[in-house]
Amino acid sequence: MTSRTVALDAQLHAYLLDIGLTEHPVLAELRSFTAGHRLAKMQIAPEQGQLMRWLLKLTGARRYLEVGVFTGYSALSAALAMGEAGRVTACDVSETFTAIAREYWQKAGVADRVDLRMGPALDTLKALIAEGEAGRFDFAFIDADKPSYPAYLDACHTLVRPGGIIAVDNVFLSGRVVSPQAGDPPGVALMHAFNAALVHDERFEMCVVPVGDGLTLLTRR
């Protein structure tokens, strides 16, 4: 028994993956490929992908919205979890990163389930609202530029149905968010304020999960 979350050293983390990770072969291949990338830290942790797949299956989600694709691991996780009836709408600005994502989506046989929309994510989210997509998504995942998180959250609140889930990544920022310092990137203080505001945001029920770099799960009221 313990009154606080156990810290994961390398050995315990490896054990967690050994006993708790069931991963499609193409997901494992993509994760291995991305591990060699200079920006590999931008990929979600495999146990986080496992949690999100579990939530998607648990809730019977069929429409998933993603803000920030990188090399496509989280979008691929969602497409596989939702099955042939599921549809992913993914927003990103990088042709370089998403070219990798497209390759692995094709390899996994889910490319036809992913609507990749290139351009500033907030523009894409506004366009989706204008297209009549408000309240039609079951699950949204925000994992992009931190200063835009409040705007992304507002848009996702409109696009996700009541009772749907919004997952917000990197709410810990490797621990820097606890006490922002003068020399920190602007996103640190902004995330600190964003986290503080969510506690009192009556639009959602919330739960912060210490997985990966911190994941906040929100249910839209």
Summary of the structure (lengths in Angstrom):
residues: 221
radius of gyration: 16.8
end to end distance: 33.3
largest distance: 50.7
contacts: 693
relative contact order: 0.12
helix: 49%
strand: 20%
